[in-house]
Amino acid sequence: MKKIQMVDLNGQYEGIKKEVNDSIAEILETSAFINGPYVHAFQKELQDYLGVKHVIPCANGTDALQICMMGLGLQPGDEVITADFTFAATVEVIALLNLTPVLVDVEPDTFNIDVAAIERAITPKTKAIVPVHLFGQCANMDAIMELAKKHDLFVIEDNAQAIGATYTSKNGEKQKAGTIGHVASTSFFPSKNLGCYGDGGAIFTNDDDLAHTIRGIVNHGMYERYYHDVVGVNSRLDSIQAAVLKAKLPKLDGYNKQRWQSAAKYTKAFQGQEHIVTPKISCACGIQPSTCDCHVFHQYTLKILNGKRDALVKHLNENNVPCGVYYPVPLHKQKAYADSRYNEADFPVTNQLVKEVISLPMHTELDDEQIAFITKLVIDFVKQ
Ligand SMILES: *Cc1c(COP(=O)(O)O)cnc(C)c1O
């Protein structure tokens, strides 16, 4: 059996090696390292793929989130609601901009932000909601957009984990993750579903004015060379990363399909296991769940109900099966973000999830033998 890895980027590279190597060689020959033709070509191709008017590339997914908030003109003291159960980047940029983070609980089955909890958290100071499409599946965007409209709030989608996922609205309309809210951010970190070979990120929006504002912000607040109209940042996607992404983009749907097919095999194997809860696909598209791209499985995350999660992590590692706990600490309990405003009673789900979740190896190169080995190890250990 091939060695099992949490993320295996090597097999993917084999499939695009010639194109990537040739384009990197061309960039080295032409010295078009910054803002070269590959950046523009990738940007246009990603716009077409997503069906969104504007893609603005930038240096990483954390910058992308920050720039979204700067572009919307959020001011110190404005409250921004986001999920308690996610990667810290989201709350980090809210805090960095002196906005007030308001963390709320998530749903126990999809792990995504709980819309009722958002509604309870809205105050006259609330300006924006940041749903994170956690582990590869969209938050409940129909309800979030309705709530935002009712209270006149911006919606910033953190789409670092769900690029390529399709969201089907109640009315049957299909949109790509990251094209539904007012603006969205994504990350091209190597292990993401569309990853480059270094750092990268992008912002998406259908709003022409906001796109214009943001294009200036990523470039030191310049709209005309050496005239700085707003405070900006320096956040660029470089040509080498764009060349890698341009080679991978046509394969993204295929990559995501390999992920959801592996996820379906995991889920089938875990069927009927009393203490193991498999990920819920919240699918409104009418296609059989697990045979569509409603969920693109950035992570395949189980809940272990009988208190053996930590022992399982140890057991898997001892058997050379890597795994991850995303995330072990609720954001409202992290030293940097703890705040007396928060009430433990408001976070029953996150407080429980951090004890139960475990993410299994998930990437485009998993084979049946590996999946059978992993699932048997998990099942035998959890049911003892
Ligand atoms: C990866 C990630 C980010 C940050 O992306 P970087 O490119 O690493 O800065 C932000 N939010 C979520 C949910 C992520 O998973």
The ligand as an SDF file (V2000), in Angstrom:
LIG
                    3D

 15 15  0  0  0  0  0  0  0  0999 V2000
   -6.8930   28.6270    5.0280 C   0  0  0  0  0  0  0  0  0  0  0  0
   -7.9530   29.4930    5.5510 C   0  0  0  0  0  0  0  0  0  0  0  0
   -7.8190   30.8860    5.6300 C   0  0  0  0  0  0  0  0  0  0  0  0
   -6.5320   31.6020    5.4040 C   0  0  0  0  0  0  0  0  0  0  0  0
   -5.8920   31.3920    4.2130 O   0  0  0  0  0  0  0  0  0  0  0  0
   -4.3250   31.7170    4.0670 P   0  0  0  0  0  0  0  0  0  0  0  0
   -4.1160   31.6890    2.5960 O   0  0  0  0  0  0  0  0  0  0  0  0
   -3.5910   30.6250    4.7760 O   0  0  0  0  0  0  0  0  0  0  0  0
   -4.0710   33.0510    4.6510 O   0  0  0  0  0  0  0  0  0  0  0  0
   -8.9010   31.6400    6.0300 C   0  0  0  0  0  0  0  0  0  0  0  0
  -10.0650   31.0660    6.3750 N   0  0  0  0  0  0  0  0  0  0  0  0
  -10.2270   29.7230    6.3450 C   0  0  0  0  0  0  0  0  0  0  0  0
  -11.5480   29.1500    6.7240 C   0  0  0  0  0  0  0  0  0  0  0  0
   -9.1870   28.8940    5.9420 C   0  0  0  0  0  0  0  0  0  0  0  0
   -9.3570   27.5770    5.9200 O   0  0  0  0  0  0  0  0  0  0  0  0
  1  2  1  0
  2  3  1  0
  2 14  2  0
  3  4  1  0
  3 10  2  0
  4  5  1  0
  5  6  1  0
  6  7  2  0
  6  8  1  0
  6  9  1  0
 10 11  1  0
 11 12  2  0
 12 13  1  0
 12 14  1  0
 14 15  1  0
M  END
$$$$
